[in-house]
C-alpha cells in the first residue's frame, strides 16, 4: 500500500565554497495505492483518467452512470455508491459541483462516512462553502479519518 523509499539521505558538504560531496535521494514505488473517486463530471473525469494513465487502480462512482463509462473502459472499477468506494479504498478523492452534493456524498444514507476506514484520507476537490468543508472534516475526524480540503478552480480545456 505504501511507497517504498530507496536511496540515501541527501547530504551536501561544503568547504571553502566548494561542494565536497553530494548524495541524491531516489524514490521507487513498490506498488500503486488504490484510489477511490466520487464525481466523474467535467472536472472529475479527466482527474480519474489521469490516475489510471499513471497506473493507479481506481474505484469510482457517479450519480450519472453514463459518466462512469469512459473511466470503466480505461480500467476503473465502478461501484454503485460512495459508501462502496469507502469500503474498497482508503484514499478517496471527491470532485462535486456544490455544497449540498458534498454533504450528501459524505453523510447521506450511502455516504462515504458510513463505511470509511480508520486512517483513510479523504480529499475533497470540490469548490464549496468553507463551513461545509470544516463540518465534513469534523465528521471524518470523529471516525478516525482525515478530510483534506483541496478545491480546484477554473474549467475544462
Legacy VTK file of the C-alpha trace (Angstrom):
# vtk DataFile Version 3.0
C-alpha trace
ASCII
DATASET POLYDATA
POINTS 157 float
0.000 0.000 0.000
2.709 2.479 0.809
5.592 3.573 -1.328
8.948 2.060 -0.565
11.721 4.611 -0.452
15.168 3.620 -1.573
18.282 5.713 -1.699
20.348 7.696 0.684
19.957 10.817 2.717
20.625 13.967 0.758
23.806 15.485 2.132
25.908 18.274 0.815
29.251 19.123 2.371
30.900 22.498 1.838
34.435 23.517 2.441
35.608 26.934 1.302
32.751 27.375 -1.220
33.399 24.011 -2.894
30.992 21.101 -2.838
32.898 18.128 -1.482
30.162 15.519 -1.719
26.503 15.165 -2.603
24.123 12.235 -2.381
20.894 12.069 -4.329
17.646 10.745 -2.864
15.762 8.357 -5.140
12.233 7.019 -4.842
10.801 3.801 -6.160
7.143 2.809 -5.985
6.688 -0.729 -4.668
3.024 -0.602 -5.612
0.413 1.966 -6.524
-2.198 2.669 -3.882
-5.800 2.105 -4.879
-7.709 5.391 -5.188
-11.433 5.904 -4.759
-13.034 8.607 -6.874
-16.520 10.113 -6.480
-17.747 12.583 -9.096
-16.871 11.933 -12.731
-18.186 15.101 -14.333
-16.340 17.700 -16.392
-13.551 18.073 -13.828
-13.533 14.669 -12.115
-13.464 12.577 -15.287
-10.082 13.910 -16.519
-8.674 13.667 -12.977
-9.681 9.995 -12.674
-8.379 9.256 -16.185
-5.036 10.796 -15.250
-4.763 8.498 -12.217
-5.496 5.491 -14.439
-2.984 6.702 -17.041
-0.302 6.717 -14.339
-1.078 3.197 -13.189
-3.252 3.809 -10.120
-6.131 1.374 -9.652
-9.328 3.455 -9.431
-12.660 2.570 -7.836
-15.258 5.128 -8.879
-18.879 6.151 -8.798
-21.110 8.952 -10.033
-24.830 9.685 -9.753
-24.983 9.544 -13.547
-23.971 6.018 -14.650
-23.134 7.224 -18.174
-20.363 9.376 -16.659
-18.626 6.187 -15.491
-18.399 4.519 -18.892
-15.208 6.232 -20.109
-13.144 5.519 -16.992
-14.523 1.989 -16.802
-13.249 1.362 -20.340
-9.818 2.513 -19.145
-9.848 0.000 -16.292
-11.616 1.657 -13.362
-13.814 -0.495 -11.174
-17.288 1.078 -10.965
-19.432 0.685 -7.852
-22.974 1.806 -7.035
-22.412 4.468 -4.375
-19.864 6.425 -2.300
-20.149 4.027 0.670
-18.929 1.190 -1.565
-15.989 3.332 -2.655
-15.088 3.888 1.025
-15.429 0.164 1.699
-12.855 -0.651 -1.004
-10.399 2.288 -0.852
-8.744 4.223 1.943
-7.642 7.102 -0.314
-10.689 8.856 -1.763
-10.984 11.942 -3.951
-14.302 13.733 -4.365
-14.977 16.252 -7.135
-18.533 17.504 -6.775
-20.491 20.515 -8.064
-21.880 22.034 -4.848
-22.013 22.038 -1.049
-25.285 20.023 -0.864
-23.705 17.356 -3.096
-20.673 17.120 -0.797
-22.883 16.824 2.294
-24.896 14.022 0.655
-21.842 12.138 -0.677
-20.151 12.185 2.734
-23.050 11.931 5.202
-26.041 10.659 3.214
-27.545 7.154 3.564
-24.947 5.743 1.130
-22.263 8.257 2.045
-18.546 7.790 2.409
-18.670 8.220 6.191
-20.979 5.186 6.521
-18.110 2.844 5.562
-14.938 4.914 5.910
-12.000 3.069 7.469
-9.937 4.479 10.307
-6.850 6.167 8.843
-8.460 6.893 5.468
-7.518 10.048 3.588
-10.469 11.932 2.099
-9.513 14.651 -0.393
-12.324 16.964 -1.464
-11.504 18.930 -4.606
-14.969 20.484 -4.854
-15.110 24.270 -4.719
-17.642 24.690 -1.914
-18.527 26.710 1.170
-15.613 26.569 3.664
-18.092 25.924 6.503
-19.152 22.676 4.801
-15.506 21.618 4.473
-14.991 22.246 8.193
-18.136 20.269 9.024
-17.004 17.303 6.888
-13.513 17.479 8.420
-15.006 17.227 11.912
-17.258 14.327 10.951
-14.345 12.460 9.344
-12.084 13.116 12.335
-14.714 11.627 14.678
-14.403 8.395 12.683
-10.603 8.388 12.633
-10.253 9.594 9.034
-8.552 12.698 7.663
-10.501 15.119 5.471
-8.446 17.441 3.300
-9.962 20.469 1.596
-8.217 20.783 -1.780
-10.522 22.822 -4.031
-9.773 23.426 -7.669
-10.911 26.364 -9.734
-11.094 27.090 -13.402
-12.673 24.930 -16.003
-12.065 22.225 -18.515
-9.891 22.735 -21.565
LINES 1 158
157 0 1 2 3 4 5 6 7 8 9 10 11 12 13 14 15 16 17 18 19 20 21 22 23 24 25 26 27 28 29 30 31 32 33 34 35 36 37 38 39 40 41 42 43 44 45 46 47 48 49 50 51 52 53 54 55 56 57 58 59 60 61 62 63 64 65 66 67 68 69 70 71 72 73 74 75 76 77 78 79 80 81 82 83 84 85 86 87 88 89 90 91 92 93 94 95 96 97 98 99 100 101 102 103 104 105 106 107 108 109 110 111 112 113 114 115 116 117 118 119 120 121 122 123 124 125 126 127 128 129 130 131 132 133 134 135 136 137 138 139 140 141 142 143 144 145 146 147 148 149 150 151 152 153 154 155 156
